[in-house]
Amino acid sequence: MRKKINKVNTPYDHKEVTSILANERTYAAWIRTGLTSLATGLVVAKFLPGTISWHIVQIMTITLLLSSALSFYLAAWRYIHVSRRLETTKIFGAPIMLLAIGSGFLILISALAIYGIWVRH
């Protein structure tokens, strides 16, 4: 096993670094998925009324917005879960509290969008 020395002269394993970076890439992928669902839900709510029944538009929109909120929650949950398993490493990833607050904010945005769609008609 090849060890390298980082800037503070502590050895680290290449596999540890790749595991932490993979965890952060996965978090980013979950967030991108949630943002895409959020944007698609808002586009459906804006442009489909009048072309199909409002109830169908509302169901599609709320489903997409709930999907976005779930993606934001699962992004934080998975990142925290994997980070705890990687705590034995001497390398630190993104701060868990920052990611939890960011994901919580995005969940709130999704919830507000659902509320706005729900009370619109």
Secondary structure, DSSP 8 states (H G I E B T S, - for coil): --EEE-TTS-EEEHHHHHHHHHHHHHHHHHHHHHHHHHHHHHHHHHHSBTTB-HHHHHHHHHHHHHHHHHHHHHHHHHHHHHHHHTTTSS---S-HHHHHHHHHHHHHHHHHHHHHHHTT-
